[in-house]
């Protein structure tokens, strides 16, 4: 099984925010792969199905960003699931310009509270992550306020237009591994 977890915050007031780009991609995957609607499953919204012969679980934590790891805790008991190979976490990144993308096989949270929570629950930094650039906050704007604010229309268009390519990157990760996805999609 492959698990793709898009980090974000629940509630309509957060739908269009920078912090929810992980949810945007997971929603796109669900639509592209015809996996149906998300259902509440404990501390997350999930949908699952077969994609290219592989069982896929899409997950959107309902715990708010700082406690995202709680939504992954039930996966620790799934036999045969190896987070190093089978988990991809999708997050926003203020250190990357809008439209820039970074796939990595592991690494630090880099100040991202959602990733810190995931690492705490998994007890490891050894899981793939896909960082989607949302741009740095302007001078004088707090980072938390920045990621919880909506994109300006031009930046939102850049991210939305990137989603089909990111969906392709996820398929490469699933089929060929993180190294292949990194070499083709990091920019």
C-alpha contacts under 8 A as a table, 3 or more apart, distances in Angstrom:
res1	aa1	res2	aa2	distance
1	X	54	X	6.33
1	X	55	X	4.79
1	X	56	X	5.65
1	X	57	X	7.28
1	X	81	X	6.71
1	X	86	X	6.65
2	X	54	X	7.26
2	X	55	X	6.35
2	X	56	X	4.87
2	X	57	X	6.26
2	X	81	X	7.98
2	X	86	X	4.69
2	X	87	X	6.09
2	X	174	X	7.09
3	X	56	X	5.88
3	X	57	X	4.79
3	X	58	X	5.95
3	X	59	X	7.34
3	X	86	X	6.03
3	X	87	X	4.84
3	X	88	X	6.29
4	X	26	X	7.26
4	X	56	X	7.64
4	X	57	X	6.38
4	X	58	X	5.03
4	X	59	X	6.24
4	X	87	X	5.98
4	X	88	X	4.85
4	X	89	X	5.94
4	X	90	X	7.40
5	X	22	X	7.62
5	X	26	X	7.24
5	X	58	X	5.98
5	X	59	X	4.67
5	X	60	X	5.93
5	X	61	X	7.73
5	X	87	X	7.56
5	X	88	X	6.22
5	X	89	X	4.78
5	X	90	X	6.10
6	X	20	X	7.98
6	X	21	X	7.70
6	X	22	X	3.98
6	X	23	X	4.78
6	X	24	X	7.78
6	X	25	X	7.07
6	X	26	X	5.75
6	X	58	X	7.87
6	X	59	X	6.39
6	X	60	X	5.41
6	X	61	X	7.57
6	X	89	X	5.88
6	X	90	X	4.65
6	X	91	X	6.42
7	X	19	X	7.70
7	X	20	X	6.59
7	X	21	X	7.73
7	X	22	X	4.97
7	X	23	X	6.09
7	X	60	X	6.25
7	X	61	X	6.48
7	X	65	X	6.57
7	X	68	X	6.84
7	X	89	X	7.16
7	X	90	X	6.09
7	X	91	X	5.56
7	X	114	X	6.89
8	X	19	X	5.59
8	X	20	X	4.23
8	X	21	X	7.12
8	X	22	X	6.14
8	X	23	X	5.90
8	X	60	X	7.19
8	X	61	X	7.07
8	X	64	X	6.65
8	X	65	X	5.67
8	X	91	X	7.69
9	X	14	X	6.12
9	X	15	X	7.81
9	X	19	X	7.26
9	X	20	X	6.37
9	X	61	X	7.56
9	X	62	X	6.65
9	X	63	X	7.29
9	X	64	X	4.62
9	X	65	X	5.72
10	X	14	X	6.68
10	X	15	X	7.71
10	X	61	X	7.75
10	X	62	X	5.44
10	X	63	X	7.47
10	X	64	X	6.37
11	X	14	X	5.76
11	X	15	X	6.82
12	X	15	X	5.12
13	X	16	X	7.53
14	X	17	X	5.29
14	X	19	X	7.79
14	X	20	X	6.86
14	X	148	X	6.91
14	X	149	X	7.99
15	X	20	X	6.32
16	X	20	X	6.92
16	X	149	X	7.83
16	X	150	X	5.33
16	X	151	X	7.08
17	X	20	X	5.57
17	X	21	X	7.43
17	X	147	X	6.47
17	X	148	X	5.39
17	X	149	X	5.06
17	X	150	X	4.17
17	X	151	X	6.30
18	X	21	X	5.88
18	X	92	X	6.61
18	X	134	X	6.12
18	X	146	X	7.66
18	X	147	X	4.86
18	X	148	X	6.26
18	X	149	X	6.47
18	X	150	X	6.15
18	X	151	X	6.31
19	X	22	X	7.49
19	X	91	X	7.45
19	X	92	X	5.66
19	X	147	X	5.03
19	X	148	X	5.98
20	X	23	X	5.29
20	X	24	X	6.51
20	X	91	X	7.75
20	X	92	X	7.20
21	X	24	X	4.80
21	X	25	X	6.44
21	X	90	X	7.94
21	X	91	X	6.67
21	X	92	X	5.98
21	X	132	X	7.29
22	X	25	X	5.41
22	X	26	X	6.41
22	X	90	X	4.79
22	X	91	X	4.91
22	X	92	X	6.55
22	X	132	X	7.89
23	X	26	X	5.07
23	X	27	X	5.98
23	X	60	X	6.38
23	X	90	X	7.99
24	X	27	X	5.19
24	X	28	X	6.24
24	X	163	X	7.98
25	X	28	X	4.94
25	X	29	X	6.21
25	X	90	X	7.79
25	X	163	X	6.16
25	X	166	X	7.41
25	X	167	X	7.15
26	X	29	X	5.03
26	X	30	X	6.23
26	X	58	X	6.48
26	X	59	X	7.47
26	X	60	X	7.62
27	X	30	X	5.14
27	X	31	X	6.31
28	X	31	X	5.14
28	X	32	X	6.02
28	X	163	X	7.11
28	X	164	X	7.84
28	X	167	X	7.37
29	X	32	X	5.04
29	X	33	X	5.84
29	X	167	X	6.19
30	X	33	X	5.33
30	X	34	X	5.76
30	X	35	X	5.06
30	X	36	X	6.56
30	X	37	X	7.66
30	X	47	X	7.50
30	X	58	X	7.39
31	X	34	X	5.03
31	X	35	X	6.63
31	X	36	X	7.21
33	X	51	X	6.82
35	X	47	X	6.38
35	X	48	X	6.07
35	X	49	X	5.73
36	X	47	X	6.80
37	X	47	X	6.56
38	X	45	X	5.46
38	X	46	X	4.98
38	X	47	X	4.92
39	X	45	X	5.18
39	X	46	X	5.45
39	X	47	X	6.51
40	X	43	X	7.46
40	X	44	X	5.85
40	X	45	X	4.46
40	X	46	X	6.41
41	X	44	X	5.39
41	X	45	X	5.74
41	X	46	X	6.30
42	X	45	X	7.88
42	X	71	X	7.58
43	X	61	X	6.10
43	X	62	X	5.45
43	X	63	X	6.24
43	X	70	X	6.96
43	X	71	X	5.10
44	X	59	X	6.37
44	X	60	X	5.41
44	X	61	X	4.19
44	X	62	X	4.87
44	X	63	X	7.41
44	X	71	X	5.58
45	X	59	X	5.76
45	X	60	X	5.07
45	X	61	X	6.33
45	X	62	X	6.85
46	X	57	X	6.84
46	X	58	X	5.49
46	X	59	X	4.58
46	X	60	X	6.42
47	X	57	X	5.95
47	X	58	X	5.38
47	X	59	X	6.88
48	X	55	X	7.17
48	X	56	X	5.42
48	X	57	X	4.40
48	X	58	X	6.06
49	X	55	X	5.66
49	X	56	X	5.51
49	X	57	X	6.88
50	X	53	X	5.76
50	X	54	X	5.35
50	X	55	X	4.58
50	X	56	X	5.98
51	X	54	X	5.21
51	X	55	X	6.36
51	X	56	X	6.55
60	X	71	X	7.98
61	X	64	X	7.01
61	X	65	X	7.95
61	X	68	X	5.69
61	X	70	X	7.89
61	X	71	X	5.31
62	X	68	X	7.56
62	X	71	X	7.45
63	X	66	X	7.65
63	X	67	X	5.49
63	X	68	X	5.66
63	X	70	X	7.19
63	X	71	X	7.17
64	X	67	X	5.86
64	X	68	X	6.22
65	X	68	X	5.18
65	X	113	X	6.72
65	X	114	X	4.87
66	X	113	X	5.15
66	X	114	X	4.99
66	X	116	X	7.82
66	X	117	X	6.18
67	X	70	X	5.92
67	X	114	X	6.57
67	X	117	X	5.56
67	X	118	X	7.87
68	X	71	X	5.81
68	X	72	X	7.45
68	X	114	X	5.51
68	X	115	X	7.75
68	X	117	X	5.84
68	X	118	X	6.20
69	X	72	X	5.22
69	X	73	X	6.46
69	X	114	X	7.21
69	X	115	X	7.73
69	X	117	X	4.74
69	X	118	X	3.85
69	X	119	X	7.23
69	X	120	X	7.14
69	X	121	X	5.42
69	X	122	X	7.60
70	X	73	X	5.18
70	X	117	X	7.66
70	X	118	X	7.54
70	X	121	X	6.75
71	X	74	X	7.06
72	X	75	X	5.49
72	X	76	X	7.41
72	X	118	X	7.28
72	X	121	X	7.43
72	X	122	X	7.89
73	X	76	X	5.70
73	X	121	X	6.18
73	X	122	X	7.28
74	X	77	X	6.12
74	X	78	X	7.49
75	X	78	X	5.21
75	X	81	X	7.57
76	X	81	X	7.79
76	X	122	X	7.38
78	X	81	X	5.74
81	X	86	X	6.29
82	X	85	X	5.54
82	X	86	X	5.52
82	X	87	X	7.41
83	X	86	X	5.04
83	X	87	X	4.75
83	X	126	X	7.01
83	X	127	X	5.29
83	X	128	X	7.89
84	X	87	X	6.58
84	X	105	X	7.45
84	X	106	X	7.95
84	X	126	X	5.28
84	X	127	X	4.43
84	X	128	X	6.66
85	X	127	X	7.06
85	X	128	X	7.58
85	X	177	X	7.69
86	X	127	X	7.97
86	X	174	X	7.96
87	X	127	X	6.02
87	X	128	X	6.24
88	X	127	X	6.66
88	X	128	X	4.82
88	X	129	X	5.25
88	X	130	X	6.99
89	X	127	X	7.75
89	X	128	X	6.37
89	X	129	X	4.61
89	X	130	X	6.14
90	X	129	X	5.77
90	X	130	X	4.73
90	X	131	X	6.01
90	X	132	X	7.52
91	X	129	X	7.48
91	X	130	X	6.34
91	X	131	X	5.07
91	X	132	X	6.17
92	X	131	X	5.63
92	X	132	X	4.90
92	X	133	X	6.00
92	X	134	X	6.19
93	X	96	X	5.73
93	X	112	X	7.86
93	X	131	X	5.74
93	X	132	X	5.66
93	X	133	X	4.84
93	X	134	X	5.76
93	X	135	X	7.25
94	X	97	X	7.21
94	X	133	X	6.06
94	X	134	X	5.35
94	X	135	X	4.82
94	X	136	X	4.69
94	X	137	X	7.28
94	X	147	X	7.82
95	X	133	X	6.97
95	X	134	X	7.92
95	X	135	X	6.47
95	X	136	X	5.99
96	X	99	X	7.97
96	X	100	X	5.88
96	X	101	X	7.47
96	X	132	X	7.33
96	X	133	X	4.29
96	X	134	X	6.45
96	X	135	X	5.57
96	X	136	X	7.19
97	X	100	X	5.55
97	X	133	X	5.06
97	X	134	X	5.96
97	X	135	X	4.28
97	X	136	X	6.99
98	X	132	X	7.61
98	X	133	X	4.60
98	X	134	X	4.47
98	X	135	X	4.91
98	X	155	X	6.48
98	X	158	X	7.15
98	X	159	X	7.09
99	X	132	X	6.89
99	X	133	X	5.52
99	X	134	X	7.13
99	X	158	X	5.97
99	X	159	X	5.77
99	X	162	X	6.97
100	X	132	X	6.28
100	X	133	X	4.99
100	X	186	X	7.67
100	X	187	X	5.66
101	X	130	X	7.15
101	X	131	X	5.73
101	X	132	X	4.95
101	X	133	X	6.02
101	X	185	X	7.16
101	X	186	X	5.40
101	X	187	X	5.56
102	X	130	X	5.77
102	X	131	X	5.06
102	X	132	X	6.78
102	X	182	X	7.39
102	X	185	X	7.69
102	X	186	X	5.01
102	X	187	X	6.74
103	X	128	X	7.19
103	X	129	X	5.73
103	X	130	X	4.47
103	X	131	X	6.28
103	X	178	X	7.39
103	X	181	X	7.23
103	X	182	X	5.41
103	X	185	X	7.65
103	X	186	X	6.19
104	X	107	X	7.27
104	X	128	X	5.58
104	X	129	X	5.50
104	X	130	X	6.66
104	X	178	X	7.11
104	X	182	X	6.96
105	X	126	X	6.88
105	X	127	X	5.87
105	X	128	X	4.17
105	X	129	X	6.54
105	X	178	X	6.12
105	X	179	X	7.68
106	X	125	X	5.61
106	X	126	X	4.67
106	X	127	X	5.13
106	X	128	X	5.40
106	X	129	X	6.94
107	X	125	X	5.62
107	X	126	X	6.94
108	X	125	X	6.36
109	X	112	X	5.31
109	X	113	X	7.30
109	X	115	X	5.07
109	X	116	X	5.40
109	X	119	X	7.80
109	X	125	X	7.93
111	X	116	X	7.57
112	X	115	X	5.46
112	X	116	X	6.29
113	X	116	X	4.88
113	X	117	X	6.22
114	X	117	X	5.19
114	X	118	X	6.36
115	X	118	X	4.95
115	X	119	X	6.09
116	X	119	X	5.15
116	X	120	X	6.19
117	X	120	X	5.09
117	X	121	X	6.34
118	X	121	X	5.30
118	X	122	X	6.07
119	X	122	X	5.14
119	X	123	X	5.48
119	X	124	X	5.23
119	X	125	X	5.53
120	X	123	X	5.09
120	X	124	X	7.11
122	X	125	X	7.82
124	X	127	X	7.68
128	X	178	X	7.13
134	X	147	X	8.00
136	X	143	X	7.83
137	X	140	X	7.97
137	X	141	X	5.78
137	X	142	X	6.97
137	X	143	X	5.93
137	X	146	X	5.67
138	X	141	X	5.58
141	X	145	X	6.92
141	X	146	X	6.60
142	X	145	X	5.26
142	X	146	X	6.18
143	X	146	X	4.94
143	X	147	X	6.30
144	X	147	X	5.46
144	X	148	X	6.25
145	X	148	X	5.21
145	X	149	X	6.23
146	X	149	X	5.30
147	X	150	X	7.81
151	X	154	X	7.90
151	X	155	X	5.95
151	X	156	X	5.34
152	X	155	X	5.56
152	X	156	X	6.17
153	X	156	X	5.06
153	X	157	X	6.13
154	X	157	X	5.16
154	X	158	X	6.48
155	X	158	X	5.06
155	X	159	X	6.49
156	X	159	X	5.25
156	X	160	X	6.09
157	X	160	X	5.09
157	X	161	X	5.94
158	X	161	X	5.30
158	X	162	X	6.27
159	X	162	X	5.01
159	X	163	X	6.56
160	X	163	X	5.39
161	X	164	X	6.94
162	X	165	X	5.50
162	X	166	X	6.28
163	X	166	X	4.94
163	X	167	X	6.09
164	X	167	X	5.03
164	X	168	X	6.39
165	X	168	X	5.01
165	X	169	X	6.28
166	X	169	X	4.81
166	X	170	X	6.27
166	X	185	X	7.93
167	X	170	X	5.14
167	X	171	X	6.49
168	X	171	X	5.12
168	X	172	X	6.35
169	X	172	X	5.06
169	X	173	X	6.22
169	X	181	X	5.66
169	X	184	X	7.80
169	X	185	X	6.41
170	X	173	X	4.97
170	X	174	X	6.19
170	X	181	X	7.49
171	X	174	X	4.97
171	X	175	X	6.02
172	X	175	X	5.13
172	X	176	X	5.38
172	X	177	X	6.58
172	X	178	X	7.74
172	X	180	X	6.81
172	X	181	X	5.43
173	X	176	X	5.55
173	X	177	X	4.35
173	X	178	X	4.94
173	X	179	X	7.86
173	X	180	X	6.95
173	X	181	X	5.28
174	X	177	X	5.94
176	X	179	X	7.91
176	X	180	X	6.05
176	X	181	X	7.48
177	X	180	X	5.75
177	X	181	X	6.55
178	X	181	X	5.04
178	X	182	X	6.00
179	X	182	X	5.08
179	X	183	X	6.23
180	X	183	X	5.27
180	X	184	X	6.38
181	X	184	X	5.34
181	X	185	X	5.87
181	X	186	X	7.74
182	X	185	X	5.44
182	X	186	X	5.24
183	X	186	X	6.36
